[in-house]
Amino acid sequence: MVSPAPGGKDAGEGGGKAEWLIYAFVARGTAVLAEYTEFTGNFPAIAAQCLQRLPAGSSSASTGPDGRGGAPVRFSYACDGHTFNFLLHRGYAYCVVAKESVPKNVSVAFLERLKDDFMKRYGGGKADTALAKSLNKEYGPVIKKHIQYVLDHSEELDKTLKVQAQVSEVKNIMLDNIEKTLGRGEKLSELHDKTSDLHSQAQEFKKQGVKIRRKTWLQNMKIKLVILGILLLLVIIVWVSVCQGFDCTKHET
């Protein structure tokens, strides 16, 4: 059971975005190097147990022949209304504990962002030999910032990841068609046409992603302009009320 402990924020209360992602860490193998949470509960212990029980060979599967490459491997476990989401890459494990109602793409976006940032800062550096919890002080606040960014941009990130998934799906379908085309020995000109169609569809999905980001920006700008207009109106009302008109320089004679 994922149960909160006395004191501090209760991970089981409320339903706002601020309580979507309740705990996150970065580990090398099974040693947690840095973690962050604003809540109290037994989820760190459960997450550590999940880390210990990840399928054998999953870490090596995310490492290429040169010890660096390889695609990330993802695992997710559900427990008492929460999901324990893991991303393994190059011998490191990235974890986030989220409420079960949180859109999956939000957790995916956070783990990808955390992985990219951690590799940029520590890849091939001191993290390879760091002791457990030794990066807490310097990287814990960074994990907090990534959590806040993903929560603030959750809708935009969700839409972007959906577009990327659609592009990947179209790409896989077209590649499958290409293989079938080669197997049937169809003309290379037809193969070229299908490849061009793939490129066109990918460009169209990319345009959709740009439109979504632009629409989000315009909506935020409209809200800011409305707030500014309301503030200006309040200033004018106060001015007129105090001065009994627009000219405060009048004096009684």
C-alpha positions as CSV (number, residue, x, y, z in Angstrom):
1,M,0.0,0.0,0.0
2,V,1.2,3.5,-0.8
3,S,0.4,5.3,2.5
4,P,1.4,8.8,3.7
5,A,3.2,9.2,7.0
6,P,2.3,11.7,9.7
7,G,3.6,15.3,9.2
8,G,4.4,17.1,6.0
9,K,2.3,17.1,2.8
10,D,0.0,14.1,2.5
11,A,0.4,12.5,-0.9
12,G,-3.1,11.1,-0.8
13,E,-4.9,14.4,-0.4
14,G,-6.2,16.8,-3.0
15,G,-6.4,16.5,-6.7
16,G,-4.6,19.5,-8.2
17,K,-1.7,19.4,-10.7
18,A,0.7,20.2,-7.9
19,E,0.2,16.7,-6.5
20,W,0.4,14.8,-9.9
21,L,4.1,13.9,-9.5
22,I,5.0,13.2,-5.9
23,Y,8.5,11.7,-6.0
24,A,11.4,11.3,-8.4
25,F,14.9,10.1,-8.4
26,V,18.0,9.2,-10.5
27,A,19.9,6.0,-9.7
28,R,23.0,4.3,-11.0
29,G,22.2,0.6,-11.0
30,T,20.3,0.3,-7.7
31,A,22.1,3.2,-5.9
32,V,19.9,6.3,-5.7
33,L,22.1,9.3,-6.4
34,A,19.6,12.1,-6.1
35,E,15.9,12.3,-5.2
36,Y,13.2,14.9,-4.6
37,T,9.7,15.0,-3.0
38,E,7.6,17.5,-1.1
39,F,5.4,14.7,0.3
40,T,5.6,12.2,3.1
41,G,4.8,8.5,2.7
42,N,6.3,5.1,2.0
43,F,6.5,5.6,-1.8
44,P,10.3,6.1,-1.7
45,A,10.7,2.6,-0.1
46,I,8.3,1.1,-2.6
47,A,10.1,2.8,-5.5
48,A,13.4,1.4,-4.2
49,Q,11.9,-2.1,-4.0
50,C,10.7,-1.7,-7.6
51,L,14.2,-0.6,-8.6
52,Q,15.6,-3.7,-7.0
53,R,13.1,-6.0,-8.8
54,L,13.5,-4.6,-12.4
55,P,13.9,-7.5,-14.9
56,A,17.4,-8.9,-15.0
57,G,19.4,-7.5,-17.9
58,S,17.2,-4.4,-18.4
59,S,20.1,-2.0,-17.7
60,S,22.4,-3.7,-20.1
61,A,19.6,-3.7,-22.7
62,S,19.7,0.0,-22.7
63,T,23.4,0.2,-23.4
64,G,24.9,-0.3,-26.8
65,P,28.0,-2.3,-27.7
66,D,30.2,0.7,-27.1
67,G,28.7,1.1,-23.6
68,R,26.9,4.3,-24.5
69,G,24.2,3.9,-27.1
70,G,21.0,1.9,-27.1
71,A,17.4,2.9,-26.8
72,P,15.9,3.7,-23.4
73,V,13.9,0.9,-21.8
74,R,10.6,1.8,-19.9
75,F,8.8,0.0,-17.1
76,S,5.7,0.9,-15.1
77,Y,4.1,-0.6,-12.0
78,A,0.8,0.3,-10.5
79,C,0.2,0.3,-6.7
80,D,-2.7,1.7,-4.6
81,G,-3.7,4.4,-7.0
82,H,-0.2,5.4,-8.0
83,T,2.2,4.5,-10.9
84,F,5.9,3.9,-10.5
85,N,7.4,4.8,-13.8
86,F,11.0,3.9,-14.8
87,L,13.2,4.8,-17.7
88,L,16.6,2.9,-18.0
89,H,19.4,4.2,-20.2
90,R,23.2,3.7,-20.1
91,G,23.2,2.1,-16.8
92,Y,21.1,4.8,-15.1
93,A,17.5,4.5,-13.8
94,Y,15.1,7.5,-13.8
95,C,12.0,7.2,-11.8
96,V,8.8,9.2,-11.1
97,V,5.9,8.3,-8.9
98,A,2.6,9.7,-10.1
99,K,-1.0,9.5,-9.3
100,E,-2.7,6.9,-11.4
101,S,-5.1,9.5,-12.9
102,V,-2.1,11.5,-14.4
103,P,-1.9,11.3,-18.2
104,K,0.8,8.8,-19.2
105,N,2.5,11.3,-21.5
106,V,3.2,13.7,-18.5
107,S,5.3,11.0,-16.8
108,V,7.0,10.1,-20.1
109,A,7.8,13.8,-20.8
110,F,9.3,14.2,-17.3
111,L,11.5,11.1,-17.5
112,E,12.8,12.1,-20.9
113,R,13.5,15.6,-19.8
114,L,15.2,14.3,-16.6
115,K,17.3,11.8,-18.5
116,D,18.5,14.4,-21.1
117,D,19.4,17.0,-18.5
118,F,21.2,14.5,-16.2
119,M,23.3,13.1,-19.1
120,K,24.2,16.6,-20.2
121,R,25.4,17.5,-16.7
122,Y,27.0,14.2,-15.6
123,G,27.4,11.9,-18.6
124,G,30.8,10.2,-18.3
125,G,31.5,12.4,-15.2
126,K,31.4,12.1,-11.5
127,A,28.0,10.4,-11.5
128,D,29.7,7.2,-12.7
129,T,31.5,6.9,-9.3
130,A,29.2,8.9,-7.0
131,L,28.0,7.4,-3.8
132,A,24.3,6.9,-2.9
133,K,22.5,10.2,-2.2
134,S,25.8,12.2,-2.8
135,L,24.2,14.3,-5.6
136,N,21.1,15.1,-3.5
137,K,22.2,18.6,-2.5
138,E,23.1,19.8,-6.0
139,Y,20.7,17.9,-8.2
140,G,17.6,17.5,-5.9
141,P,16.6,21.2,-6.6
142,V,17.0,20.5,-10.4
143,I,14.6,17.6,-10.2
144,K,12.1,20.0,-8.5
145,K,12.5,22.5,-11.4
146,H,11.8,19.7,-14.0
147,I,8.7,18.6,-12.1
148,Q,7.4,22.2,-12.0
149,Y,8.1,22.8,-15.7
150,V,6.3,19.6,-16.8
151,L,3.3,20.4,-14.6
152,D,3.2,24.0,-15.9
153,H,3.4,22.8,-19.5
154,S,1.5,19.5,-19.2
155,E,-1.1,20.1,-21.9
156,E,1.4,21.4,-24.4
157,L,3.8,18.4,-23.8
158,D,0.9,15.9,-23.9
159,K,-0.2,17.3,-27.4
160,T,3.4,17.3,-28.7
161,L,4.0,13.7,-27.6
162,K,0.8,12.6,-29.2
163,V,1.9,14.2,-32.5
164,Q,5.3,12.5,-32.3
165,A,3.6,9.2,-31.6
166,Q,1.4,9.7,-34.7
167,V,4.5,10.5,-36.8
168,S,6.2,7.3,-35.5
169,E,3.1,5.3,-36.3
170,V,2.9,6.6,-39.9
171,K,6.7,6.0,-40.3
172,N,6.4,2.4,-39.1
173,I,3.4,1.8,-41.4
174,M,5.3,3.3,-44.4
175,L,8.4,1.3,-43.6
176,D,6.3,-1.9,-43.5
177,N,4.8,-1.0,-46.8
178,I,8.3,-0.4,-48.3
179,E,9.4,-3.9,-47.1
180,K,6.3,-5.4,-48.7
181,T,7.0,-3.4,-51.9
182,L,10.5,-4.6,-52.1
183,G,9.3,-8.2,-51.5
184,R,6.9,-7.9,-54.4
185,G,9.5,-6.4,-56.7
186,E,7.5,-3.3,-57.5
187,K,9.2,-0.5,-59.5
188,L,11.6,1.9,-57.7
189,S,9.6,4.8,-59.0
190,E,6.6,3.7,-56.9
191,L,8.8,3.2,-53.9
192,H,10.1,6.7,-54.3
193,D,6.5,8.1,-54.4
194,K,5.6,6.3,-51.2
195,T,8.7,7.6,-49.5
196,S,7.8,11.1,-50.6
197,D,4.3,10.6,-49.1
198,L,5.9,9.6,-45.8
199,H,8.0,12.8,-45.8
200,S,4.9,14.9,-46.6
201,Q,2.9,13.4,-43.8
202,A,5.7,13.9,-41.3
203,Q,6.0,17.5,-42.3
204,E,2.2,17.9,-41.9
205,F,2.4,16.5,-38.3
206,K,5.3,18.8,-37.6
207,K,3.2,21.8,-38.7
208,Q,0.4,20.7,-36.4
209,G,2.8,20.7,-33.5
210,V,3.9,24.2,-34.3
211,K,0.3,25.3,-34.6
212,I,-0.5,23.8,-31.2
213,R,2.4,25.7,-29.5
214,R,1.4,28.9,-31.3
215,K,-2.2,28.6,-30.2
216,T,-1.1,28.0,-26.6
217,W,1.1,31.1,-26.7
218,L,-1.7,33.2,-28.1
219,Q,-4.1,32.0,-25.4
220,N,-1.6,32.9,-22.7
221,M,-1.1,36.3,-24.2
222,K,-4.9,37.0,-24.4
223,I,-5.2,36.2,-20.7
224,K,-2.4,38.6,-19.9
225,L,-3.9,41.3,-22.0
226,V,-7.3,40.9,-20.3
227,I,-5.7,41.0,-16.8
228,L,-3.8,44.2,-17.9
229,G,-7.0,45.8,-19.2
230,I,-8.8,45.0,-15.9
231,L,-6.0,46.5,-13.9
232,L,-6.0,49.7,-16.0
233,L,-9.8,50.0,-15.6
234,L,-9.5,49.7,-11.8
235,V,-6.8,52.4,-11.8
236,I,-9.1,54.7,-13.8
237,I,-12.1,54.0,-11.5
238,V,-10.0,54.7,-8.4
239,W,-8.6,57.9,-10.0
240,V,-12.1,59.2,-10.9
241,S,-13.5,58.3,-7.5
242,V,-10.7,60.1,-5.6
243,C,-10.5,63.2,-7.9
244,Q,-14.3,63.3,-8.7
245,G,-13.2,63.6,-12.3
246,F,-10.1,63.2,-14.4
247,D,-8.4,66.4,-13.3
248,C,-6.9,66.2,-9.8
249,T,-5.4,69.7,-10.0
250,K,-8.7,71.5,-9.4
251,H,-8.9,73.5,-6.1
252,E,-11.9,75.0,-4.5
253,T,-12.0,78.8,-4.4
